[in-house]
Amino acid sequence: MADSIGIALGGLTAQTRRLEASASNVANVRSTGAVPSTERTTDGKRTAYQPLTVAQTDANPGTRATFTPITPPYLQEYAPDDSAANADGMVSAPNVDLATERVTQIAANRAYGANVAVVRTQDEMLTSLLDSKV
């Protein structure tokens, strides 16, 4: 029975991480920066926000969630008035799709609720078991 709590807690943590990454992506969706040169430098100009996703791997018990960068990290946009714009007026904008982020948030919310239900059920089962022993 203790394994179910560990698995559910791992799931709760993973969903929390998914929401954190998605919220960060949405908050920084307009954080543009200089387009890196072929040498991967930005010539001292600010860099664009690096969007994140969460990778889940098996852990014993449960799952382990780690932040990983989205690739490609940016898309080029035309913004000649931006201080980070290159000679062609292009800046790098984070590769964030707001519709995808909303779906991620909804899915993480539902998965979080399912893991909470597992913890509650485990608690009820343990309480019932202890009450019947008395």
Order of alpha helices (4+ residues) and beta strands (2+ residues): alpha-beta-beta-beta-beta-alpha
